[in-house]
């Protein structure tokens, strides 16, 4: 019985640490670091570092976003003669390529009829990049006008090999549980990224907006699901840092509903399992030090042990509470009740979501449940080899 209790508390710790504890520890570590080294100083940018930049967009059937995206790209606060726009539209059959060719001849366009997925388009397009910096961005995301300049500023530090922008979710009062939950999650993630960057390095870039030194980009395996994550961390494994600027941002609409968000999360979870396997060398803290600590704490646990622990916690808790006779004055019974209430709140969130009734207090438990449920679905999908490299686009709220 004692061994079961110890196991239970270890599992509780894993879940707490993965989602909350790491953030607390990170904050404390930064407090200690600032005590000895002071607060990080903003780099003294004199504006002299202005290399050529390629704004690289891979697009599949994105004709509806072409005008807004290209106009947004052209509005960037960066010397126009040094900002090069490149689109790769492989596999597109809605006329995106023809539309760009006719209306925006200044955009470098590469197209072939075969659809082999986003990473294949990135690999192919990388050979056409002639500038020192390449910035990857999605067709359906709009960038803040300072984003390019702020990203380039960080590359003035030769120790920086990759820069991640911030993903922002456009939200309003009419958001669904998916939209509100996604927005809250990304606000928390953005805080952790700022702290990660200050401690040592961000752990993976956001695909909506990230940049690398062109010379460091290496082709990624054609079946890669999380190209941004693999590309950025392989650069970090070379001893360079992934920096982060929350004011260099890409904004997009939230998922239309939880069903659409779940579709996206399952793919990400499958990609997370794949990434853990492909980046297994990064699990060695004796070789990669702080980067390994950040990687395991911030990413690996959320894709592996934390979701698994949640399941075992529930069943072990039932057993322990049963042995206490479900006594309401005993700790295991109280934890069991708290768990049941949490899952009931998630279930109620699902019930009300389907009836278009919005109760914001239910968004967090509902979204948390969906995130972890997606990990199980993603794991089995990856193990069966059924996850295609071609994105199944999630519908976005309008």
C-alpha atoms as one frame of an Amber mdcrd trajectory, in Angstrom:
protein
   0.000   0.000   0.000   2.845   2.387   0.823   4.379   1.866  -2.626   1.036
   2.687  -4.258   0.761   5.905  -2.246   4.292   6.956  -3.186   3.539   6.239
  -6.845   0.366   8.324  -6.595   2.225  11.362  -5.226   4.969  11.011  -7.826
   2.339  11.050 -10.571   0.669  14.099  -9.002   4.043  15.843  -8.967   4.699
  15.039 -12.645   1.386  16.600 -13.717   1.825  19.622 -11.466   5.398  20.185
 -12.572   4.626  19.809 -16.298   1.848  22.389 -16.324   2.519  24.726 -13.389
   5.604  23.752 -11.414   8.062  24.336 -14.244   6.770  27.879 -14.641   7.238
  28.503 -10.906  10.734  26.994 -10.931  11.653  28.995 -14.032  10.526  32.204
 -12.344  12.611  31.424  -9.253  15.684  30.555 -11.318  15.401  33.891 -13.133
  15.097  35.724  -9.813  18.363  34.101  -8.710  20.032  34.843 -12.041  18.964
  38.497 -11.896  20.292  38.787  -8.360  23.796  37.966  -9.547  23.738  39.300
 -13.104  21.036  41.951 -12.979  18.037  42.255 -15.271  18.749  41.475 -18.920
  19.570  44.577 -20.889  17.968  45.213 -24.225  20.577  44.992 -26.984  21.873
  48.329 -28.179  20.611  48.317 -31.742  21.941  51.152 -33.886  20.069  50.072
 -37.005  23.232  49.298 -38.941  22.516  45.559 -39.089  20.080  45.258 -41.980
  20.801  42.093 -43.950  18.658  40.875 -46.799  15.601  38.952 -45.584  13.380
  36.445 -47.362   9.816  36.257 -46.092   9.005  32.655 -47.016   5.389  31.450
 -47.208   4.355  27.884 -48.008   0.735  27.757 -49.144  -1.757  25.115 -50.158
  -5.047  26.435 -51.579  -4.782  29.788 -49.820  -6.178  32.007 -52.575  -8.577
  33.707 -50.151  -5.636  34.952 -48.046  -3.246  36.028 -50.813  -4.206  39.709
 -51.016  -4.233  40.278 -47.258  -1.013  38.333 -46.673   1.023  39.994 -49.434
  -0.201  43.480 -48.542   0.644  42.769 -44.922   4.114  41.537 -45.932   4.752
  44.658 -47.994   3.800  46.873 -45.044   6.678  45.647 -42.854   8.919  48.301
 -41.298  12.089  47.194 -43.054  13.977  48.553 -46.101  11.886  47.491 -49.087
  14.924  46.749 -51.214  16.142  44.234 -48.609  12.857  42.416 -48.048  12.247
  39.612 -50.530   8.880  37.820 -50.754   8.830  34.144 -51.713   5.844  31.793
 -51.955   5.950  28.047 -52.566   2.515  26.735 -53.568   3.208  23.079 -54.348
   0.064  20.995 -54.843  -2.270  23.984 -54.954  -5.232  23.503 -57.289  -7.447
  26.486 -56.428  -5.541  28.962 -58.584  -3.396  30.452 -55.793  -0.253  30.227
 -57.926  -1.827  31.760 -61.040  -3.366  34.559 -58.999  -0.019  35.497 -57.442
   1.754  35.276 -60.788  -0.733  37.627 -62.443  -1.360  40.150 -59.667   1.954
  40.172 -57.770   4.812  39.691 -60.262   7.256  41.101 -57.674   6.712  37.991
 -55.514   9.066  35.099 -56.261   6.780  32.142 -56.882   7.679  28.458 -57.001
   5.040  25.904 -57.868   4.721  22.322 -58.932   1.509  20.296 -59.166   2.507
  17.493 -56.785   1.450  17.881 -53.155   4.031  16.434 -50.776   3.316  18.430
 -47.641   4.589  21.611 -46.037   8.035  20.328 -45.084   8.693  19.146 -48.658
   7.800  22.638 -49.873  10.115  24.174 -47.269  12.956  21.849 -48.224  12.504
  22.616 -51.912  12.098  26.345 -51.427  15.147  26.630 -49.173  17.398  26.129
 -52.218  16.065  29.346 -53.735  16.791  31.523 -50.680  19.652  33.925 -51.374
  19.453  36.169 -48.288  21.292  35.675 -44.935  18.012  35.507 -42.990  14.848
  33.597 -43.893  11.585  34.175 -42.050   8.899  31.490 -42.286   5.270  32.483
 -41.955   1.865  30.958 -42.700  -0.395  32.345 -45.400  -3.374  32.784 -43.080
  -1.533  34.760 -40.368  -0.965  38.497 -40.336   2.257  39.929 -38.891   2.764
  42.977 -36.729   4.425  45.668 -38.884   7.541  45.707 -36.666   7.956  41.928
 -36.746  10.649  41.652 -39.427  12.757  44.463 -37.987  12.530  43.102 -34.446
  13.459  39.591 -35.563  16.446  40.828 -37.554  17.642  42.895 -34.572  18.071
  39.708 -32.558  20.290  38.171 -35.220  22.796  40.976 -34.558  23.952  38.634
 -31.762  26.100  35.948 -33.460  25.095  33.430 -30.767  21.499  33.497 -32.010
  20.718  30.973 -34.737  16.931  31.103 -34.676  14.296  33.608 -33.574  10.732
  32.727 -32.687   7.923  35.217 -32.929   4.787  35.074 -30.855   1.583  33.414
 -31.918  -1.416  35.515 -30.940  -5.015  34.372 -31.073  -7.580  36.935 -32.146
 -10.328  36.769 -29.546 -13.558  38.532 -28.773 -16.511  38.275 -26.447 -18.199
  35.696 -28.689 -15.324  33.209 -28.536 -16.128  29.530 -28.251 -14.556  27.419
 -25.520 -11.903  26.439 -28.078 -11.073  30.052 -28.842 -10.999  31.242 -25.245
  -9.090  28.177 -24.055  -6.591  28.459 -26.885  -6.086  32.162 -26.143  -5.475
  31.563 -22.425  -3.091  28.708 -23.214  -1.021  30.821 -25.622  -0.785  33.711
 -23.157   0.675  31.317 -20.604   2.958  29.778 -23.231   4.197  33.228 -24.235
   5.195  33.950 -20.649   7.101  30.665 -20.430   8.856  31.438 -23.729  10.025
  34.829 -22.460  11.404  33.197 -19.336  12.958  30.311 -21.283  14.731  32.798
 -23.547  16.053  34.755 -20.569  17.296  31.633 -18.810  19.008  30.204 -21.895
  16.951  29.394 -25.010  13.387  29.009 -26.210  12.444  25.361 -26.655  11.161
  25.279 -30.211   9.822  27.982 -32.500   6.241  28.780 -33.502   5.559  27.798
 -37.105   3.346  30.824 -37.635   6.434  33.045 -37.437  10.051  31.985 -37.002
  13.371  32.827 -38.609  16.743  31.148 -39.058  20.118  32.004 -40.473  19.824
  30.621 -44.004  23.196  28.895 -43.777  21.942  26.890 -40.779  18.787  25.552
 -42.389  19.073  21.839 -43.054  16.546  19.781 -44.948  14.258  17.840 -42.638
  12.926  14.317 -43.156  10.012  14.354 -45.592   7.559  12.806 -43.112   8.247
  15.392 -40.397   5.057  16.665 -38.746   6.389  19.572 -36.663   8.868  21.174
 -39.047   9.245  24.381 -37.013  10.063  22.431 -33.849  12.606  20.101 -35.460
  14.323  22.822 -37.517  14.705  25.196 -34.575  15.874  22.653 -32.009  18.428
  21.112 -34.331  19.934  24.577 -34.626  19.911  24.891 -30.819  21.647  21.513
 -30.545  24.575  23.050 -32.434  25.167  25.392 -29.509  23.250  28.386 -30.846
  20.287  29.966 -29.108  16.645  30.300 -30.070  15.612  33.802 -29.099  12.110
  35.174 -28.697  10.440  38.539 -29.111   6.741  38.755 -28.153   6.438  42.000
 -30.120   7.294  40.147 -33.324   3.977  38.445 -33.673   1.655  36.575 -36.005
  -2.043  36.790 -35.327  -4.728  34.398 -36.471  -8.321  33.517 -35.677  -9.001
  30.831 -33.117 -10.383  27.464 -34.161 -14.055  27.581 -35.094 -14.953  25.044
 -32.415 -13.438  22.360 -30.221 -13.836  19.709 -32.922 -11.629  21.768 -35.228
  -9.160  22.536 -32.437  -8.991  18.830 -31.540  -8.083  18.036 -35.146  -5.117
  20.410 -34.852  -4.083  19.179 -31.410  -4.058  15.519 -32.457  -1.695  16.302
 -35.312   0.561  18.316 -33.007   0.555  15.499 -30.443   1.518  12.942 -33.111
   4.275  15.318 -34.186   5.358  15.720 -30.585   5.867  11.970 -30.176   7.766
  11.892 -33.456   9.930  14.815 -32.322  10.794  13.207 -28.981  12.002  10.124
 -30.854  13.984  12.076 -33.464  15.516  14.417 -30.911  16.284  11.678 -28.381
  19.881  12.890 -28.104  18.528  16.083 -26.546  17.300  14.067 -23.557  20.915
  13.873 -22.374  21.530  16.751 -19.910  25.200  15.787 -19.601  25.671  16.814
 -23.235  23.162  19.638 -23.666  22.881  20.967 -20.101  20.278  23.696 -19.578
  18.743  23.135 -23.014  17.937  19.516 -22.084  16.420  20.649 -18.780  14.188
  23.153 -20.558  13.263  20.720 -23.327  12.256  17.916 -20.969  10.418  20.206
 -18.557   8.561  22.324 -21.088   7.889  19.873 -23.923   8.665  16.205 -23.348
   6.629  15.789 -20.164   3.531  17.325 -21.756   3.723  14.929 -24.697   4.495
  11.797 -22.691   4.396  11.316 -18.916   1.934  14.035 -17.891  -1.083  12.785
 -19.936  -0.268   9.196 -18.972  -0.010  10.198 -15.307  -3.477  11.768 -15.383
  -5.032   8.419 -16.278  -3.133   6.475 -13.613  -3.833   9.142 -10.994  -7.566
   8.683 -11.445  -7.548   4.889 -11.130  -5.048   4.779  -8.261  -7.041   7.507
  -6.508 -10.216   5.424  -6.756  -8.391   2.507  -5.145  -6.919   4.619  -2.335
 -10.183   6.419  -1.634 -12.011   3.076  -1.562  -9.553   1.799   1.041 -10.374
   4.859   3.159 -14.064   4.006   2.892 -14.576   7.238   0.907 -14.186   9.172
   4.135 -14.661  12.880   3.397 -12.111  13.844   6.039  -9.320  11.854   4.364
  -6.915  13.296   1.777  -7.341  10.662  -0.934 -11.123  10.963  -0.826 -10.911
  14.753  -1.078  -8.529  14.517  -4.051 -10.864  12.019  -5.692 -13.808  14.401
  -5.262 -11.714  17.259  -6.699 -10.838  15.142  -9.732 -14.457  14.156 -10.344
 -15.562  17.788 -10.080 -12.858  18.844 -12.537 -13.861  16.243 -15.117 -17.540
  17.049 -14.602 -16.726  20.693 -15.334 -14.967  19.589 -18.527 -17.964  17.425
 -19.463 -20.363  20.285 -18.738 -18.175  22.546 -20.872 -18.536  20.073 -23.752
 -22.310  19.825 -23.238 -22.802  23.596 -23.210 -20.390  24.132 -26.104 -22.542
  21.902 -28.297 -25.538  24.056 -27.388 -23.681  27.301 -27.990 -23.950  28.294
 -24.316 -20.832  30.065 -23.077 -19.709  29.720 -19.447 -16.137  30.998 -19.264
 -15.267  29.302 -15.973 -15.564  25.977 -17.810 -13.185  26.891 -20.641  -9.974
  25.981 -18.807 -10.953  22.456 -17.578 -12.533  21.717 -20.953  -9.524  22.878
 -22.967  -7.104  21.115 -20.568  -9.006  17.862 -21.044  -9.029  18.284 -24.834
  -5.249  18.922 -24.863  -4.487  15.719 -22.982  -7.082  13.634 -24.800  -5.440
  14.741 -28.045  -2.099  13.339 -26.843  -3.609   9.850 -26.582  -5.206  10.154
 -30.005  -1.985  11.537 -31.456   0.116   8.761 -29.926  -1.996   5.967 -31.420
  -2.214   7.757 -34.755   1.578   8.068 -34.865   2.122   4.445 -33.835  -0.241
   3.294 -36.604   1.527   5.533 -39.107  -1.744   7.144 -40.125  -0.761  10.802
 -39.705  -0.211  12.362 -43.128   2.383  15.085 -43.616  -0.311  17.005 -45.475
  -2.155  19.350 -43.151  -5.889  18.843 -42.742  -6.726  22.482 -42.210  -8.745
  23.335 -39.120 -11.604  25.729 -39.734 -11.072  29.108 -38.107 -13.564  31.347
 -36.337 -14.567  34.486 -38.199
